[in-house]
Amino acid sequence: MKLGDIAEIRTGLILTRKKAAIKYEIKKTYRLITLKNIDEKGAFNEEEFDMFESNDELNEGYFTKEGDILIKLSHPFTAIYIDKDVKGLLVPSYFSIIRLNTRNYIPKYITWYLNSDIVKRELIKSQTGTALSTTNNTILSSIDIKEIPIEDQYRIAKIQELYLKERELLNKLIEEKDKRYKGITDRLINMN
């Protein structure tokens, strides 16, 4: 099954068209997802979301909804699942928004599949652009999605969720170990 057959795919907003140039042009301010908010494995990090000052009220189609999938349109083409905690974010044009229109697939499975090495290699092969590898919605629509039973999709989604949580905890442990190491070495230096 092709991704375009099971989902609506649309590019995010071209920000320059709606950015308020001066203070009095600001009609509304929105939270904006940027590249710095996600890691290469498809998880949100601790970075604050940017604020976007718009000269117009924006179409709701450019905002994340629970169950959406965002995919970065340039290398490494990272996909990320949108849960209830990050709905309502403005999506810029360097992401595409993928909204499933079938119950035969779950968004977390599609996110995992889009982040797989198989799909990443396919996207690199069909890339557009020379200096920076990019893709587009036509190429995304043509991606073959492996059909597996819904129960297996849920199992994969759970394993992916546990994997991302474990990575987050290991990164926090590394940060704590770094602080401890720095504290010990600072004390040793200051003893003399």
C-alpha positions as CSV (number, residue, x, y, z in Angstrom):
1,M,0.0,0.0,0.0
2,K,1.3,3.5,-0.9
3,L,1.5,6.1,1.8
4,G,-0.5,8.5,-0.4
5,D,-3.4,5.9,-0.5
6,I,-3.7,5.8,3.3
7,A,-2.9,9.4,4.2
8,E,-3.4,13.0,3.4
9,I,0.1,14.6,3.0
10,R,0.6,18.4,3.1
11,T,3.5,20.7,3.4
12,G,3.7,23.1,6.3
13,L,3.4,26.8,6.1
14,I,6.0,29.0,4.2
15,L,6.6,31.3,7.2
16,T,8.0,34.3,5.3
17,R,4.6,34.9,3.8
18,K,2.8,35.3,7.1
19,K,5.6,36.7,9.4
20,A,4.8,40.1,10.9
21,A,7.5,42.5,9.8
22,I,6.8,45.0,12.6
23,K,5.1,44.9,16.0
24,Y,1.8,46.6,14.9
25,E,1.3,44.0,12.1
26,I,1.1,41.1,14.7
27,K,-2.4,39.6,14.5
28,K,-1.6,36.4,16.5
29,T,1.4,34.6,18.1
30,Y,1.7,30.8,17.7
31,R,4.0,28.1,19.1
32,L,6.2,26.9,16.3
33,I,7.9,23.5,15.9
34,T,11.5,23.8,14.5
35,L,14.3,21.4,13.7
36,K,15.9,22.0,17.0
37,N,12.9,20.5,18.8
38,I,13.4,16.9,17.6
39,D,16.3,14.5,17.7
40,E,17.4,12.2,14.8
41,K,15.6,9.2,16.3
42,G,12.1,10.8,16.1
43,A,11.6,12.1,19.6
44,F,11.0,15.6,21.0
45,N,13.8,17.0,23.1
46,E,13.8,19.5,26.0
47,E,14.2,22.6,23.7
48,E,11.5,25.3,24.1
49,F,9.3,25.9,21.1
50,D,9.8,29.1,19.2
51,M,7.1,31.7,19.0
52,F,5.9,32.9,15.6
53,E,4.4,36.3,15.2
54,S,1.9,36.2,12.4
55,N,0.4,39.1,10.3
56,D,-2.7,37.0,9.8
57,E,-4.9,34.3,11.5
58,L,-3.6,31.0,10.1
59,N,-5.5,28.1,8.6
60,E,-5.9,25.2,11.2
61,G,-4.5,22.8,8.6
62,Y,-1.0,24.1,9.4
63,F,-1.2,23.0,13.0
64,T,-0.4,19.7,14.6
65,K,-3.3,17.4,15.7
66,E,-3.0,14.4,18.0
67,G,-2.2,11.4,15.7
68,D,-0.4,13.4,13.1
69,I,3.0,12.5,11.8
70,L,5.5,15.1,10.8
71,I,8.4,14.3,8.5
72,K,11.4,16.5,7.9
73,L,11.8,17.1,4.2
74,S,15.6,17.2,4.2
75,H,18.1,14.7,5.3
76,P,17.9,12.7,7.6
77,F,14.1,12.8,6.8
78,T,13.2,12.2,10.5
79,A,9.5,11.4,11.2
80,I,7.9,12.2,14.6
81,Y,4.5,11.3,16.1
82,I,2.3,14.0,17.5
83,D,0.7,13.1,20.8
84,K,-1.7,15.2,22.9
85,D,1.1,17.1,24.6
86,V,2.4,18.7,21.4
87,K,-0.8,19.3,19.4
88,G,-1.5,22.8,18.2
89,L,2.0,23.6,17.0
90,L,2.5,25.6,13.8
91,V,4.3,23.5,11.2
92,P,6.8,25.2,8.9
93,S,7.4,24.3,5.3
94,Y,10.5,22.2,6.0
95,F,8.1,19.5,7.4
96,S,5.2,17.7,5.8
97,I,2.1,16.8,7.8
98,I,0.8,13.2,7.4
99,R,-2.7,12.5,8.5
100,L,-3.9,8.9,8.2
101,N,-7.4,8.3,6.7
102,T,-7.7,4.6,7.4
103,R,-8.1,2.4,10.5
104,N,-5.9,-0.3,9.0
105,Y,-2.7,1.5,10.1
106,I,-1.8,3.3,13.3
107,P,0.2,6.5,13.2
108,K,3.0,5.3,15.6
109,Y,3.6,2.3,13.3
110,I,3.8,4.6,10.2
111,T,6.2,6.9,12.1
112,W,8.4,4.0,13.0
113,Y,8.3,2.7,9.4
114,L,9.2,6.1,8.0
115,N,12.2,6.3,10.3
116,S,13.4,2.8,9.2
117,D,16.6,2.4,7.3
118,I,14.7,0.9,4.3
119,V,12.6,4.1,3.9
120,K,15.5,6.5,4.5
121,R,17.6,4.7,1.8
122,E,14.6,5.0,-0.6
123,L,14.3,8.7,0.2
124,I,18.0,9.3,-0.4
125,K,17.8,7.5,-3.8
126,S,14.8,9.6,-4.9
127,Q,16.1,12.8,-3.5
128,T,15.8,16.2,-5.1
129,G,18.3,19.0,-4.8
130,T,22.1,18.7,-5.1
131,A,23.6,20.6,-2.2
132,L,21.0,19.5,0.4
133,S,19.1,16.2,0.0
134,T,15.4,17.0,0.1
135,T,12.2,15.2,-0.7
136,N,8.6,16.3,-1.5
137,N,5.1,15.1,-1.0
138,T,4.9,13.3,-4.3
139,I,7.9,11.1,-3.3
140,L,6.4,10.6,0.2
141,S,3.1,9.6,-1.3
142,S,4.8,6.8,-3.4
143,I,6.5,5.1,-0.4
144,D,5.3,1.5,0.0
145,I,4.1,0.9,3.5
146,K,4.5,-2.7,4.6
147,E,1.1,-4.2,5.5
148,I,1.1,-6.1,8.8
149,P,-1.7,-7.0,11.2
150,I,-2.8,-4.2,13.5
151,E,-1.8,-6.2,16.6
152,D,1.8,-6.3,15.3
153,Q,1.7,-2.6,14.6
154,Y,0.8,-1.9,18.2
155,R,3.6,-4.2,19.3
156,I,6.1,-2.3,17.2
157,A,4.7,1.0,18.4
158,K,5.2,-0.1,22.1
159,I,8.8,-1.3,21.4
160,Q,9.6,2.0,19.7
161,E,8.0,4.0,22.7
162,L,10.1,2.0,25.2
163,Y,13.2,2.4,23.0
164,L,12.8,6.2,22.9
165,K,12.1,6.4,26.7
166,E,15.2,4.3,27.4
167,R,17.3,6.6,25.2
168,E,15.9,9.7,27.1
169,L,16.8,8.1,30.4
170,L,20.3,7.1,29.3
171,N,20.9,10.7,28.0
172,K,19.8,12.1,31.4
173,L,22.1,9.6,33.2
174,I,25.0,10.7,31.0
175,E,24.3,14.4,31.9
176,E,24.2,13.5,35.6
177,K,27.5,11.6,35.2
178,D,29.1,14.6,33.4
179,K,28.0,16.9,36.3
180,R,29.4,14.5,38.9
181,Y,32.7,14.2,37.0
182,K,32.9,17.9,36.7
183,G,32.2,18.4,40.4
184,I,34.8,15.9,41.4
185,T,37.5,17.3,39.2
186,D,36.7,20.9,40.2
187,R,37.1,19.9,43.9
188,L,40.4,18.2,43.2
189,I,41.7,21.2,41.3
190,N,40.6,23.7,44.0
191,M,42.1,21.5,46.8
192,N,45.6,22.6,45.8
